[in-house]
Amino acid sequence: MSDREATLRDLAATLREHDAVSDAFIAKSFTDQQLILDLADGDSLPPDLADLLADHDLRGANEVYGNGRTDPSFAGDLEGATRHQFVDTRTRGDHQSYVVD
């Protein structure tokens, strides 16, 4: 595990302790590492968490990928929560996606 991945895993653990957070974990897209944040239903992203994520070079996936959504991180509704995706801009494009023939 890289130092960066360990840092993001630690951050996810810290985020899970916040009252507004239902779950937090890291994941990989095709070429990017992401931090996924599930917020309790009805909660918006608290400013202190937004600042913490930005301090760790994590930006909303909608903003990074320029998909036109107004919320920079909203990814969808879950039962009892909303999902938000953040891209690790520090390592963006560094991950390899494998294709199986």
N, C-alpha and C positions, 0 to 999 in steps of 0.2 A: 504494500500500500504506500502510495506517495505521501509526502508531507502535506501536500495540498488536500488530498482526499481525507487524511486524518483530521486536518483542520476543519474541513466542511462537516465531517461526521461529528466532531465535537460541537460545532455550531448548531447542528441539527438537534443534538441532545440538549443543548442550552435552550433552544427555541421551544422544545417540547415542554419545558417547565413553565412557560408563559401561560397565563390564564386564557388568553384568546386562541391559543394553538391546540388543535385536536391531535395533530401529528406533523412530523417534519422528518424528511429523509432525503438522501441523495440518490440520483438516478443519472443515467446517461441517455442522451439522444444519439443521433447518428455520429456527430463529431464533437458534441459538447457535454460537459458535466453540468447537471442541474441540481438545484435544491428545490424540493417540492414541499410546500407548506399548506396544510389543511387548517383553515380557521373555523372556529365554532360558528354555526349557522347564525347569520345576522351580524357577525363582527366584520368590520373592515380592517385592513392592515394598520395596526397601531403605528404611529409615527416613530416610536422608539425602535420598533422592529424594522421598519423601513430604513432607518439610519444604520442599524446594526448590519443589515444585509448589504447596504451600499458600502459600508466600511470594509466589508469582506469581498468587494468587487462582484457582487451579485446584483444583476439587473433583471427587471421583469422581462419574461420571454417575449411578450407581445411587443414591447419596446425594442428589444434587441433584433427580433426577426422582422420588424416593420409590417406586421400583419393587419394594421389598421384598427385594432380594438382600442377603445378609449381607456380602459384600465390596463396599465402596463404589465400586470402579472396574472390577471384572472384567467383561469383555465377551465372552470366549469363548476357546476353544483354537484354536491354529493348529498347523500342522506344525512342531514344534520350538520353539514359543513360546506365550505366552499374551498376549492383547490386553486392554489396559486403556484406558478412556476417561475423560477429565477435561474438565469443562466450565469455560470461562472465565467465572467468576461476575462479573468486573468489567464485561463487556460483554453479559451474558446478556440475551437478548430484543432485542438491537439489530440483528440481522441479518435481512435480507429473503429470504424464500424465494420463488422464482418458479414459477408454475404455468403450464404451457403448455396452451392450449385445443385 
